[in-house]
């Protein structure tokens, strides 16, 4: 098992990018969900 620092660094960078993508995706889902929920409440209020 010879893991060079370059490969390890690339792996960490990939993991970081995946984590950031997942976080932004989840936050977008929550934001769109909140907007959709707000629209539903307005429709019910009418």
DSSP file (Angstrom, degrees, kcal/mol; ACC not computed):
  #  RESIDUE AA STRUCTURE BP1 BP2  ACC     N-H-->O    O-->H-N    N-H-->O    O-->H-N    TCO  KAPPA ALPHA  PHI   PSI    X-CA   Y-CA   Z-CA
    1    1 A X              0   0    0      0, 0.0     2,-0.6     0, 0.0     0, 0.0   0.000 360.0 360.0 360.0 105.2    0.0    0.0    0.0
    2    2 A X        +     0   0    0      2,-0.0     2,-0.8     0, 0.0     0, 0.0  -0.826 360.0 178.6-121.5  91.5    1.8    3.1   -1.3
    3    3 A X        -     0   0    0     -2,-0.6     2,-0.1     4,-0.0     0, 0.0  -0.831  18.7-148.2 -95.9 110.6   -0.5    6.1   -1.0
    4    4 A X     >  -     0   0    0     -2,-0.8     4,-2.0     1,-0.1     3,-0.3  -0.414  22.2-116.1 -75.5 153.6    1.3    9.2   -2.2
    5    5 A X  H  > S+     0   0    0      1,-0.2     4,-2.8     2,-0.2     5,-0.2   0.828 114.0  60.2 -58.2 -31.7    0.5   12.5   -0.6
    6    6 A X  H  > S+     0   0    0      2,-0.2     4,-2.5     1,-0.2    -1,-0.2   0.941 106.5  44.6 -64.3 -45.7   -0.7   13.8   -4.0
    7    7 A X  H  > S+     0   0    0     -3,-0.3     4,-2.6     2,-0.2    -1,-0.2   0.917 113.7  50.8 -64.0 -42.4   -3.4   11.1   -4.3
    8    8 A X  H  X S+     0   0    0     -4,-2.0     4,-2.5     1,-0.2    -2,-0.2   0.918 110.8  48.9 -61.6 -43.0   -4.4   11.6   -0.7
    9    9 A X  H  X S+     0   0    0     -4,-2.8     4,-2.6     1,-0.2    -1,-0.2   0.916 111.0  49.7 -64.1 -42.1   -4.8   15.4   -1.3
   10   10 A X  H  X S+     0   0    0     -4,-2.5     4,-2.5     1,-0.2    -1,-0.2   0.909 110.4  51.0 -62.0 -40.6   -6.8   14.8   -4.4
   11   11 A X  H  X S+     0   0    0     -4,-2.6     4,-2.5     2,-0.2    -2,-0.2   0.925 111.0  47.6 -63.3 -44.0   -9.1   12.4   -2.4
   12   12 A X  H  X S+     0   0    0     -4,-2.5     4,-2.6     1,-0.2    -1,-0.2   0.916 111.6  50.9 -63.0 -42.2   -9.6   15.0    0.3
   13   13 A X  H  X S+     0   0    0     -4,-2.6     4,-2.4     1,-0.2    -1,-0.2   0.901 110.5  49.1 -61.6 -40.5  -10.3   17.7   -2.2
   14   14 A X  H  X S+     0   0    0     -4,-2.5     4,-2.6     2,-0.2    -2,-0.2   0.919 111.0  49.4 -65.0 -43.2  -12.9   15.4   -3.9
   15   15 A X  H  X S+     0   0    0     -4,-2.5     4,-2.6     2,-0.2    -2,-0.2   0.909 110.9  50.6 -61.9 -41.7  -14.6   14.7   -0.6
   16   16 A X  H  X S+     0   0    0     -4,-2.6     4,-2.7     1,-0.2    -2,-0.2   0.928 110.8  48.5 -62.3 -44.3  -14.7   18.4    0.2
   17   17 A X  H  X S+     0   0    0     -4,-2.4     4,-2.6     1,-0.2    -1,-0.2   0.907 111.6  49.5 -63.9 -40.2  -16.2   19.2   -3.1
   18   18 A X  H  X S+     0   0    0     -4,-2.6     4,-2.6     2,-0.2    -1,-0.2   0.917 111.4  49.4 -63.1 -42.1  -18.8   16.4   -2.6
   19   19 A X  H  X S+     0   0    0     -4,-2.6     4,-2.6     2,-0.2    -2,-0.2   0.920 112.1  47.6 -64.3 -43.0  -19.6   17.7    0.8
   20   20 A X  H  X S+     0   0    0     -4,-2.7     4,-2.6     2,-0.2     5,-0.2   0.916 112.3  49.6 -64.7 -41.8  -20.1   21.3   -0.4
   21   21 A X  H  X S+     0   0    0     -4,-2.6     4,-2.4    -5,-0.2    -2,-0.2   0.918 112.1  48.2 -63.2 -42.2  -22.2   20.1   -3.3
   22   22 A X  H  X S+     0   0    0     -4,-2.6     4,-2.6     2,-0.2    -2,-0.2   0.918 112.1  49.3 -64.2 -42.7  -24.4   18.1   -0.9
   23   23 A X  H  X S+     0   0    0     -4,-2.6     4,-2.7     1,-0.2     5,-0.2   0.935 113.2  45.5 -63.3 -46.1  -24.7   21.0    1.5
   24   24 A X  H  X S+     0   0    0     -4,-2.6     4,-2.3     1,-0.2    -1,-0.2   0.884 113.0  51.7 -65.7 -36.6  -25.7   23.4   -1.3
   25   25 A X  H  X S+     0   0    0     -4,-2.4     4,-2.2    -5,-0.2    -2,-0.2   0.925 111.9  45.9 -65.0 -43.3  -28.2   20.9   -2.7
   26   26 A X  H  X S+     0   0    0     -4,-2.6     4,-2.6     2,-0.2    -2,-0.2   0.914 112.6  50.0 -65.9 -42.7  -29.8   20.3    0.7
   27   27 A X  H  X S+     0   0    0     -4,-2.7     4,-2.7     1,-0.2    -1,-0.2   0.895 110.4  50.6 -65.0 -37.8  -30.0   24.1    1.4
   28   28 A X  H  X S+     0   0    0     -4,-2.3     4,-2.9     2,-0.2     5,-0.3   0.914 110.1  50.3 -64.2 -40.4  -31.6   24.6   -2.1
   29   29 A X  H  X S+     0   0    0     -4,-2.2     4,-2.6     1,-0.2    -2,-0.2   0.928 112.0  47.3 -61.4 -44.1  -34.1   21.9   -1.3
   30   30 A X  H  X S+     0   0    0     -4,-2.6     4,-2.5     2,-0.2    -2,-0.2   0.909 113.1  48.5 -65.3 -41.3  -35.0   23.5    2.0
   31   31 A X  H  X S+     0   0    0     -4,-2.7     4,-2.5     2,-0.2    -2,-0.2   0.949 114.5  44.1 -64.8 -47.7  -35.3   27.0    0.5
   32   32 A X  H  X S+     0   0    0     -4,-2.9     4,-2.8     1,-0.2    -1,-0.2   0.882 113.5  52.8 -65.0 -35.7  -37.5   25.8   -2.3
   33   33 A X  H  X S+     0   0    0     -4,-2.6     4,-2.8    -5,-0.3    -1,-0.2   0.901 109.5  48.4 -64.2 -40.2  -39.5   23.7    0.2
   34   34 A X  H  X S+     0   0    0     -4,-2.5     4,-2.4     2,-0.2    -2,-0.2   0.910 112.9  47.7 -66.8 -41.3  -40.0   26.8    2.3
   35   35 A X  H  X S+     0   0    0     -4,-2.5     4,-2.3     2,-0.2    -2,-0.2   0.929 113.9  47.2 -64.2 -44.3  -41.1   28.9   -0.7
   36   36 A X  H  X S+     0   0    0     -4,-2.8     4,-2.4     1,-0.2    -2,-0.2   0.918 112.2  50.2 -63.6 -42.9  -43.5   26.1   -1.8
   37   37 A X  H  X S+     0   0    0     -4,-2.8     4,-2.3     1,-0.2    -1,-0.2   0.898 109.7  51.3 -61.8 -40.2  -44.8   25.7    1.8
   38   38 A X  H  X S+     0   0    0     -4,-2.4     4,-2.2     2,-0.2    -1,-0.2   0.900 109.5  49.7 -64.0 -40.7  -45.4   29.5    2.0
   39   39 A X  H  X S+     0   0    0     -4,-2.3     4,-2.4     2,-0.2    -1,-0.2   0.908 109.8  51.4 -64.5 -40.8  -47.3   29.5   -1.3
   40   40 A X  H  X S+     0   0    0     -4,-2.4     4,-2.4     1,-0.2    -2,-0.2   0.924 109.3  50.2 -61.8 -43.1  -49.5   26.6   -0.1
   41   41 A X  H  X S+     0   0    0     -4,-2.3     4,-2.3     1,-0.2    -1,-0.2   0.906 110.2  50.3 -63.2 -40.5  -50.3   28.5    3.1
   42   42 A X  H  X S+     0   0    0     -4,-2.2     4,-1.3     2,-0.2    -1,-0.2   0.913 110.3  49.8 -63.6 -41.3  -51.2   31.6    1.1
   43   43 A X  H  < S+     0   0    0     -4,-2.4     3,-0.3     1,-0.2    -1,-0.2   0.903 112.6  47.1 -64.1 -39.7  -53.5   29.5   -1.1
   44   44 A X  H  < S+     0   0    0     -4,-2.4    -1,-0.2     1,-0.2    -2,-0.2   0.873 106.9  58.4 -69.0 -35.2  -55.2   28.0    1.9
   45   45 A X  H  <        0   0    0     -4,-2.3    -1,-0.2     1,-0.3    -2,-0.2   0.804 360.0 360.0 -65.2 -28.0  -55.6   31.4    3.6
   46   46 A X     <        0   0    0     -4,-1.3    -1,-0.3    -3,-0.3    -2,-0.2   0.507 360.0 360.0 -74.1 360.0  -57.6   32.7    0.7
